[in-house]
């Protein structure tokens, strides 16, 4: 119990010390090159501070959702170690069918269209 308390206390003290050290050592006044949109020496042709496209953000989020669903749910039938391969195939097919239906729903709702 004493060892756990010692490790907890030392980790809290270490994290607080690193945080204080970070605030103390950082440069508080950045120079003009760091505040410029490009550091390569070329002048930008347009504004570098354009608003972010919501359509691009939605497509990126959809990609992440489908990617995570496949990465997390597809190995599920093999992780449960079912007795028959047909049950495993049924689980995998169900997951892929659900993902496909979700993609079709997004497509029909217009979530994947760039132009309006």
N, C-alpha and C positions, 0 to 999 in steps of 0.2 A: 504494500500500500504506500509506503514511504517513497519507493522508487517511482511510482506513478505520479505522486504529488510533485516530486522533484522534477520529473520530465515535463509535467504540465506547467509548472512555475517557470522553469527555464525556457520553455518554448514561448510562453507569453512575454517574458522579459526580453528574449531575443527578437521577437517580432516587433515589440514596441521600440527597442533600440534601433532596429533597422529602419523603421518608419521615421523616427526622429532624425536619424542620420540622412535619410533620403531627402527630407525637407530642408535640412541644414546645408547639404552639399549641392543641391540643384541650382542651376543658373536661373535667377529670378527675372533677368531682363534679356530676353532673346534678341539676337541681332536681326538686322533687316533681311539678310539672306534667308534666315530660317522662317521669317514671316512671309516671304514671297511665295507665289504658287509653285514655282519651279526652281530647282537648285542647279540646273544644268547650264545656265548661262544664256539660254534662249529666251526671248520675250514671248509671252503667250499671245496667240492670235486672237483668242476670245477670252471671256471671263472664266476664271478657274473655279469660281464659286457659284456654279449653276445649281439650281435646285435638283434634288434627286428624283428620278423618275419612279413614280409609284408602281407603274406597270412592271418595270424591271424588278423592283423589290418583291412584288407579288409572285412573279415567275420564279425568282430565286428562292422564296419561301416554299413554294410548291415543290420545287426540285428537292430542297432539303427534307421536306416532309415525306415525299415518296422514297427518297434515298434512305432515310432513317427507318421507314416502315419495312422496306425490303431487307435492310441490314439487320434489323432486330427481330422481325417476325418470320422471315423465311427459314432460319435455322430452328425455329420452335418445334416443328414436328420431329426433327432429329434429336433435339435435346430431351424430348419426352420419352424417347426410346420405346416406341410402340412396337407391338409384336409383329404385325403384318405390314409388308411394304405398301399394300393398297391403302391402308389407313394414313400412312405417311404421305402418299401421293395425293390423297383426298385433301388432307390439311394444306399441303403446299398449293394445290390447285385452288382451294377456297381463298387462300390469302392473295394469290395472284389475281383471281377473279374480283375480289374486293378492291384491290388497287386499280385494276382496269376500269371498274365501274366508277370509282372516284375520279379517275382521269377523264372519262367520258362525261361525267357530270360537270366537271370544271370546264371542259371544252364547250359543252352545250350552253353553259351559263355565260360564256364569253370571257372567262378569266384568263385565257391564253392568247387573246387577240391583242396585237400591238396598236393597230390603228382603230380609231373610233368612228 
